[in-house]
Amino acid sequence: MISPTEEDEYTKHAHQTQEEKVPKGKQKQQGEEVLKAQTKHFESIITQLAQSLGGQLETTNAQIQQLT
């Protein structure tokens, strides 16, 4: 599950960039920070999905073994 800290970090960077009028040079840096936060957020989601699918695969394989 995505930790509240990761979710907060992602939300903070996303909102900060949208709400502030930032000089051009700093926009790039903030954009990179937002991208890193988004990447970390999505990696967490992908990891969770992979773990869930792995568990479902094990359950399905066990059910198949019982039927054969």
Backbone hydrogen bonds, N-H to C=O, Kabsch-Sander energy under -0.5 kcal/mol:
donor,donor_aa,acceptor,acceptor_aa,energy
7,E,3,S,-2.2
8,D,4,P,-2.6
9,E,5,T,-2.5
10,Y,6,E,-2.4
11,T,7,E,-2.5
12,K,8,D,-3.0
13,H,9,E,-2.3
14,A,10,Y,-2.2
15,H,11,T,-2.7
16,Q,12,K,-2.5
17,T,13,H,-1.9
18,Q,14,A,-1.5
19,E,15,H,-2.5
20,E,16,Q,-1.7
22,V,20,E,-0.8
26,K,23,P,-0.7
27,Q,23,P,-1.7
28,K,24,K,-1.3
29,Q,25,G,-1.0
30,Q,26,K,-2.8
31,G,27,Q,-2.9
32,E,28,K,-2.4
33,E,29,Q,-2.1
34,V,30,Q,-2.7
35,L,31,G,-2.5
36,K,32,E,-2.4
37,A,33,E,-2.4
38,Q,34,V,-2.9
39,T,35,L,-2.7
40,K,36,K,-2.5
41,H,37,A,-2.4
42,F,38,Q,-2.9
43,E,39,T,-2.6
44,S,40,K,-2.0
45,I,41,H,-1.8
46,I,42,F,-2.7
47,T,43,E,-2.5
48,Q,44,S,-2.3
49,L,45,I,-2.5
50,A,46,I,-2.6
51,Q,47,T,-2.4
52,S,48,Q,-2.4
53,L,49,L,-2.9
54,G,50,A,-2.4
55,G,51,Q,-2.2
56,Q,52,S,-2.3
57,L,53,L,-2.5
58,E,54,G,-2.1
59,T,55,G,-2.1
60,T,56,Q,-2.6
61,N,57,L,-2.8
62,A,58,E,-2.2
63,Q,59,T,-2.2
64,I,60,T,-2.4
65,Q,61,N,-2.3
66,Q,62,A,-1.8
67,L,63,Q,-1.5
68,T,64,I,-1.4
